[in-house]
Amino acid sequence: MTDPETTVIDSKIDELTRQAAEDRRTKATADDKVTDTETRLAALRAAQREIDANQKTYEAAHPDLLRNQRSFEEFRRTEKTALEDLLNSVADEVRKGSAALDTKRHELRLAAEAKADELRTAEDVRDAAKIAVKEKTDLAGQYRKLAASVTARHTTLKSSRDEIEKIGNERQYALAYLLLIRDFTDRLNAEPEVIEPAGLQDRLLEALDDQGEAEAELVGKERAVADAKVAYTDAKAALDDHIKNGETRLRDQLGKTSLPEDHTPPSPPVSPPDEPQSQTPDGEEE
């Protein structure tokens, strides 16, 4: 049921209230952008203060860093060739295991995201059901006190009628027509209706039944939220476990993998004999 004594001023207040809320949202968005810009600016200023020292330090370290990088790249190349020759077909199993690890992690992440989406949807549906319960409860309450409820609605209609007549007398016919087809019509057709006294009990029972059905539906929606929370928690736990322990399990598995029975590992290279050390004229080794 609409609020009593609504006037043009009240409508303007509602309009400005909505505009103020929109302005606050716009301001909050702008404030967020300012905060983000200031954070980026602070990071750049910090980098600016450190750039000279950073440049000199990196230039001094660059030859060693480059040499070490190339050494590691060469190690990977030679070690990969040697291990693939040693493992033979087992190397394929290792590659497949590594790929499966990444695939599984991707699947678990998608599953967790899907469950999070389902939880958000369930919460939205639950919130809509809460609104429906309140509306049905309010309407049932109005039918419990039908005379007072209809009287309150008629009070708002009288106020709206007086306003329309006043505006019409001022020859603001377009505005009067707008108020007539919008606010006045909405209040005129709003519940609770003016019904025959004999039908009051049936209408009240109907409203109470609607309230009960809405409440029962809300219970189901609350249960759906609880189930969705459990499903999301389980999916997130599976993802977290895989991130934390998946590679460890793969390493343990591969640590127990044997070489093919028909493959003989190559003999380790023979180290060259140590060169004799030269001696000084006094017979001491250099």
C-alpha positions as CSV (number, residue, x, y, z in Angstrom):
1,M,0.0,0.0,0.0
2,T,1.3,3.5,-0.8
3,D,2.3,6.0,1.8
4,P,-0.5,8.5,2.8
5,E,-0.4,12.2,2.0
6,T,1.9,12.0,-1.0
7,T,2.1,15.3,-2.8
8,V,4.1,16.8,-5.7
9,I,6.6,17.9,-3.1
10,D,6.8,14.4,-1.8
11,S,7.4,13.1,-5.4
12,K,10.1,15.7,-5.8
13,I,11.7,14.6,-2.5
14,D,11.7,11.0,-3.8
15,E,13.2,12.1,-7.1
16,L,16.0,14.0,-5.3
17,T,16.5,11.1,-2.9
18,R,17.1,8.8,-5.8
19,Q,19.4,11.3,-7.5
20,A,21.4,11.7,-4.3
21,A,21.8,8.0,-4.0
22,E,23.0,7.9,-7.7
23,D,25.3,10.8,-7.0
24,R,26.8,9.0,-4.0
25,R,27.4,5.9,-6.1
26,T,29.1,8.1,-8.8
27,K,31.2,9.8,-6.1
28,A,32.2,6.4,-4.7
29,T,33.3,5.2,-8.1
30,A,35.2,8.4,-8.6
31,D,36.8,8.0,-5.2
32,D,37.9,4.5,-6.1
33,K,39.5,5.8,-9.3
34,V,41.3,8.5,-7.4
35,T,42.6,5.9,-4.9
36,D,43.8,3.6,-7.7
37,T,45.5,6.5,-9.4
38,E,47.2,7.7,-6.3
39,T,48.4,4.1,-5.5
40,R,49.9,3.9,-9.0
41,L,51.5,7.3,-8.7
42,A,53.1,6.4,-5.3
43,A,54.5,3.2,-6.9
44,L,56.0,5.2,-9.8
45,R,57.5,7.8,-7.5
46,A,59.1,5.1,-5.4
47,A,60.5,3.5,-8.6
48,Q,61.7,7.0,-9.7
49,R,63.6,7.4,-6.4
50,E,65.3,4.0,-6.8
51,I,65.9,3.9,-10.5
52,D,69.5,5.3,-10.4
53,A,70.7,2.9,-7.8
54,N,68.8,0.0,-9.4
55,Q,70.3,0.8,-12.8
56,K,73.9,0.9,-11.4
57,T,73.4,-2.3,-9.4
58,Y,71.9,-4.2,-12.4
59,E,74.6,-3.0,-14.8
60,A,77.3,-4.2,-12.4
61,A,75.6,-7.6,-11.9
62,H,74.6,-8.1,-15.5
63,P,77.7,-10.0,-16.8
64,D,77.4,-12.6,-14.0
65,L,73.6,-12.8,-14.3
66,L,73.9,-13.4,-18.1
67,R,76.6,-16.0,-17.7
68,N,74.6,-17.8,-15.0
69,Q,71.4,-17.7,-17.1
70,R,73.2,-19.2,-20.1
71,S,74.8,-21.8,-17.9
72,F,71.3,-22.8,-16.6
73,E,69.9,-22.9,-20.1
74,E,72.8,-25.2,-21.2
75,F,72.3,-27.4,-18.2
76,R,68.6,-27.8,-19.1
77,R,69.4,-28.6,-22.7
78,T,72.1,-31.2,-22.0
79,E,70.3,-32.7,-18.9
80,K,67.0,-33.0,-20.9
81,T,68.7,-34.8,-23.7
82,A,70.5,-37.2,-21.3
83,L,67.4,-37.9,-19.2
84,E,65.2,-38.5,-22.2
85,D,67.8,-41.0,-23.5
86,L,68.0,-42.6,-20.1
87,L,64.2,-42.7,-19.5
88,N,63.2,-43.6,-23.0
89,S,59.4,-44.2,-23.0
90,V,59.1,-43.2,-19.3
91,A,59.9,-39.6,-20.4
92,D,56.5,-39.6,-22.2
93,E,54.8,-40.7,-18.9
94,V,56.5,-37.8,-17.1
95,R,55.3,-35.3,-19.6
96,K,51.8,-36.7,-19.6
97,G,51.8,-36.6,-15.8
98,S,52.9,-32.9,-15.8
99,A,50.3,-32.0,-18.4
100,A,47.6,-33.9,-16.4
101,L,48.6,-32.0,-13.3
102,D,48.0,-28.6,-15.0
103,T,44.7,-29.9,-16.6
104,K,43.4,-31.1,-13.3
105,R,44.2,-27.8,-11.6
106,H,42.4,-25.9,-14.4
107,E,39.4,-28.2,-14.1
108,L,39.2,-27.8,-10.3
109,R,39.5,-24.0,-10.6
110,L,36.7,-23.9,-13.1
111,A,34.6,-26.1,-10.9
112,A,35.2,-23.9,-7.9
113,E,34.3,-20.8,-9.9
114,A,31.1,-22.5,-11.1
115,K,30.1,-23.4,-7.5
116,A,30.8,-19.8,-6.5
117,D,28.5,-18.6,-9.2
118,E,25.8,-21.1,-8.1
119,L,26.1,-19.8,-4.6
120,R,25.7,-16.2,-5.6
121,T,22.6,-17.1,-7.7
122,A,21.1,-19.1,-4.8
123,E,21.7,-16.1,-2.5
124,D,20.0,-13.7,-5.0
125,V,17.0,-16.1,-5.3
126,R,16.8,-16.4,-1.5
127,D,16.9,-12.6,-1.1
128,A,14.0,-12.2,-3.6
129,A,12.1,-14.8,-1.7
130,K,12.6,-12.8,1.5
131,I,11.1,-9.7,-0.2
132,A,8.1,-11.8,-1.3
133,V,7.6,-13.0,2.2
134,K,7.5,-9.5,3.5
135,E,5.1,-8.4,0.8
136,K,2.8,-11.3,1.5
137,T,3.0,-10.8,5.3
138,D,2.2,-7.1,4.9
139,L,-0.8,-7.8,2.7
140,A,-2.1,-10.4,5.2
141,G,-1.7,-7.9,7.9
142,Q,-3.7,-5.4,6.0
143,Y,-6.6,-7.9,5.5
144,R,-6.5,-8.5,9.2
145,K,-7.4,-4.8,9.7
146,L,-9.2,-4.3,6.4
147,A,-11.2,-1.2,7.4
148,A,-8.2,0.7,8.6
149,S,-6.1,-0.4,5.7
150,V,-8.6,0.7,3.1
151,T,-9.2,3.9,5.0
152,A,-5.5,4.7,4.8
153,R,-5.5,4.1,1.1
154,H,-8.5,6.3,0.6
155,T,-6.7,9.0,2.6
156,T,-3.9,9.0,0.0
157,L,-6.4,9.0,-2.8
158,K,-8.2,12.0,-1.3
159,S,-4.9,13.9,-1.1
160,S,-4.0,12.9,-4.6
161,R,-7.5,14.0,-5.9
162,D,-7.2,17.3,-4.2
163,E,-3.8,17.9,-5.7
164,I,-5.0,17.0,-9.2
165,E,-8.0,19.3,-8.9
166,K,-5.8,22.2,-7.6
167,I,-3.3,21.7,-10.5
168,G,-6.2,21.6,-13.0
169,N,-7.6,24.8,-11.6
170,E,-4.2,26.3,-12.3
171,R,-4.5,25.1,-15.9
172,Q,-1.6,22.8,-15.6
173,Y,-3.6,20.1,-17.4
174,A,-0.7,18.0,-18.6
175,L,0.7,17.7,-15.1
176,A,-2.8,16.9,-13.7
177,Y,-3.2,14.2,-16.4
178,L,0.2,12.7,-15.5
179,L,-0.7,12.5,-11.8
180,L,-4.1,11.0,-12.7
181,I,-2.8,8.2,-14.9
182,R,0.2,7.4,-12.7
183,D,0.0,8.0,-8.9
184,F,-3.8,8.2,-8.6
185,T,-4.4,5.1,-10.7
186,D,-1.8,3.1,-8.9
187,R,-3.3,3.9,-5.5
188,L,-6.8,3.4,-6.8
189,N,-6.0,-0.2,-7.9
190,A,-3.7,-1.0,-5.0
191,E,-4.5,-3.7,-2.4
192,P,-6.2,-4.3,-0.2
193,E,-9.3,-4.0,-2.3
194,V,-12.8,-3.0,-1.2
195,I,-14.6,-6.3,-1.1
196,E,-18.0,-7.5,0.1
197,P,-18.0,-8.2,3.9
198,A,-19.0,-11.8,3.3
199,G,-15.9,-12.4,1.4
200,L,-13.5,-11.1,4.0
201,Q,-12.8,-14.4,5.7
202,D,-12.0,-16.1,2.4
203,R,-9.8,-13.2,1.3
204,L,-7.9,-13.3,4.6
205,L,-7.4,-17.0,4.4
206,E,-6.2,-16.6,0.8
207,A,-3.7,-14.0,1.9
208,L,-2.5,-16.1,4.8
209,D,-2.1,-19.1,2.5
210,D,-0.1,-17.0,0.2
211,Q,2.1,-15.9,3.1
212,G,2.5,-19.5,4.2
213,E,3.5,-20.6,0.7
214,A,6.0,-17.7,0.4
215,E,7.5,-18.6,3.8
216,A,7.8,-22.3,2.8
217,E,9.4,-21.3,-0.5
218,L,11.9,-19.2,1.5
219,V,12.8,-22.2,3.6
220,G,13.6,-24.1,0.5
221,K,15.7,-21.2,-0.9
222,E,17.6,-21.0,2.4
223,R,18.3,-24.7,2.2
224,A,19.5,-24.2,-1.4
225,V,21.9,-21.5,-0.2
226,A,23.2,-23.8,2.5
227,D,23.7,-26.7,0.0
228,A,25.4,-24.3,-2.4
229,K,27.8,-23.1,0.4
230,V,28.7,-26.7,1.1
231,A,29.3,-27.5,-2.6
232,Y,31.5,-24.4,-3.0
233,T,33.4,-25.2,0.2
234,D,34.1,-28.7,-1.1
235,A,35.1,-27.5,-4.5
236,K,37.4,-24.8,-3.1
237,A,39.0,-27.4,-0.7
238,A,39.7,-29.7,-3.6
239,L,41.3,-26.9,-5.5
240,D,43.4,-25.8,-2.5
241,D,44.5,-29.4,-1.8
242,H,45.5,-29.9,-5.4
243,I,47.5,-26.6,-5.4
244,K,49.2,-27.6,-2.1
245,N,49.7,-31.3,-2.6
246,G,49.2,-32.2,-6.3
247,E,52.8,-31.8,-7.4
248,T,54.1,-33.5,-4.3
249,R,51.9,-36.5,-5.1
250,L,53.2,-36.5,-8.7
251,R,56.8,-36.3,-7.5
252,D,56.2,-39.2,-5.1
253,Q,54.7,-41.3,-7.9
254,L,57.5,-40.5,-10.3
255,G,60.1,-41.2,-7.6
256,K,59.0,-44.8,-7.6
257,T,58.9,-45.2,-11.4
258,S,61.4,-47.7,-12.7
259,L,63.3,-47.6,-16.0
260,P,62.2,-49.8,-18.9
261,E,63.6,-53.4,-18.3
262,D,65.3,-53.5,-21.8
263,H,67.1,-50.2,-21.2
264,T,70.6,-50.1,-19.9
265,P,71.7,-46.8,-18.5
266,P,74.9,-45.4,-20.0
267,S,78.0,-45.7,-17.9
268,P,79.0,-42.5,-16.2
269,P,81.8,-40.6,-17.9
270,V,85.3,-41.4,-16.7
271,S,86.9,-38.4,-15.1
272,P,90.4,-37.5,-16.5
273,P,93.3,-38.3,-14.2
274,D,94.6,-35.5,-12.1
275,E,97.5,-33.7,-13.6
276,P,100.8,-34.0,-11.6
277,Q,101.6,-30.9,-9.7
278,S,104.9,-29.2,-10.6
279,Q,107.5,-28.9,-8.0
280,T,109.8,-26.1,-7.0
281,P,113.6,-26.5,-7.1
282,D,113.4,-27.2,-3.3
283,G,111.2,-30.2,-4.0
284,E,108.1,-28.5,-2.7
285,E,104.9,-28.7,-4.6
286,E,103.5,-25.6,-6.0
